[in-house]
Amino acid sequence: MLLQYAKPHGIKVQGQTFQQSLDYDLATTVRIASHEILHSPIPMDSPAARAALEVLAADPLIATIVCDHDPRWGYTTLDGLFNEDLVQALGQLISEALGVARNPADRWRKADDGMHVMAAGLYGLLHGDRWIDSGGSIENWIGDAGRAGRLGPGFCTPRPRG
């Protein structure tokens, strides 16, 4: 559905139907579609999600973001932020594979006052694992990452490259 007054977001309506501004270019349309169709990437009440959320709740940075960010951005619960940030990480990988991606560092630094550090951390782990090339169940990947301690405090802290 194309709308005159939908900026700046795309919005999932139901199933594979989403709304976006009528003047967005093709690359933006593809990014919105690939993002919106991913909600929810895993059942948030699944054992993998619950285990990941338990680990993430112990991270002081994540707790601060959930409690102290500007509520106009939404995502006021850990469940909601984790869901959104996992979708953002997966969407970035898909956009890169399709050749329509934005720079990931700019994306997460500029969007929603920079609150999506968990998306950047998940993206870094998924990218490092070459998950987009191998695929598989994202729910299993989350469960494995949680059990291996890869989602523990500090996992989304930027590290120097080298």
N, C-alpha and C positions, 0 to 999 in steps of 0.2 A: 504494500500500500504506500503510495507516494503522497506526502502531505506538504502543504505550504508552511506549516508552523511546527515542525518536529525537531528543529535544531536544539541542541547539538547532538542528540542521541538517536540511535536506532532503538526500537522497542519491539520485543517479541509479543505478539498477540496470542497466538495459539499454534501449536504444531510448527509448521514451516512457514507461517505467515508472520511478517514483521512490518513495522512502519519505519519510514525514514523520510528525510527531507527530499523534496522533488528535485532539488538542484545539486544533489551530490553526484560526483563523478563515478565512473565504473569501479575504480579501485576502492573507493569508500563504500560503495554498495556491496562489493564482495567481502570487505572486512566486516561490515555490519552483519551480513547474512551468515558468515562463518562464525561470528561471535554469538549471535542470538540463537542459532540452531543448537548450540552446545549446552544451553541451560537446561537442566542441571546435568553436569558431566558425570556425576555419580550420585547415588542416593545418599543424602546427608545423614540418614539414620543407619547406614551400612556399618558393619564392623570396621572397615578400612577408614571411612570418614570419621567415625567416632574416635578411633585410636589416633588419627592424625590431629583431630581437634583437641584431644587431651594433651598431646605434646605441644601443639601450637599455643594453647592457653597458658603454658608455663613460660613462654617467651615474653619477657618484659616489654620488648619493642612491639610485638603484636598486640599485647594487652593495652599498651598505651595508644596505639593507633585505633583500636576498636573503641576505646573509651573517650579519647580526646579529639578525634578528627571532627571536622565541620559536618554536622548531621545533615546538611543539605545535600551531601553526596550520597546519602543512604548508607547501606552496609553497616548498620549499627549493632550487629551481633557478629560474633566470631563465625558462626555458621554462614551467614550471608556474605561476609567478606571472603571467607575461604572459597565458597562457591564461585563468587565473581572473579576472584584472583586466579583460580584454577582455569576458569573459562578464558580469562585474558591471556594466560600463559599458552594455553592450547591454541587460541585464536592467533597469537603472534606466530607460532610455528606454522600453522596452516597458511597464513598470509605470506610468510616467507617462501613456503613451498610453491605458492601460486604466483609469486612475483609482485605482490601488491602491498608488502609490509611497510610500516613506518619504522624508523630507527627505534629499537626497543628501549635504549637508555633515555632518549628524548620522550618517548611515549610515557613511560612511568614517572619520569621526573616532572613532567608538565601536567599530567592528567589528575584531576581531583586533588589538587594541592600535594601531589606526590605520595598519597596514602597507600598506593598499591605495591608496596615493597615486597609483599608476599608473592604477588604475580611475577615480579622480576626474579625472585629467588626460585620459584617453581620453574619458570622458564629456563633459568640457568641450569638447574638440575636436569630437566627434560632435554635441553639442548646438548648438554654434556653427555647424556646417555644415548644421544642420537635417536630419541624415541620416535620422532617423526619418520625416520627411515625404517625402524623395526616395527612400530605400531604395538599392538597388543591392548590389553584392557587397562585403561587409565585407573580404574578402581584398584586393580591388582598392583599397578605401579605405585599408587599412593600408599597402599597397605605395606608393600615392601619397603618403600622409602621411610615410612614411619617406624617400622620394626627395626630397620637398620640404623636409626638415629639420624637420618639425613634431614629431618624436618625439625630438629631440635633448635634451641635458642642459638641465634647467630646464622642460621642457614641462609637468610636473606640479606645479610650484611655484605655490601660490596667488598670484593677482595681485589687487590692489585693484580693485574695481568702480568705474566712474565715467565 
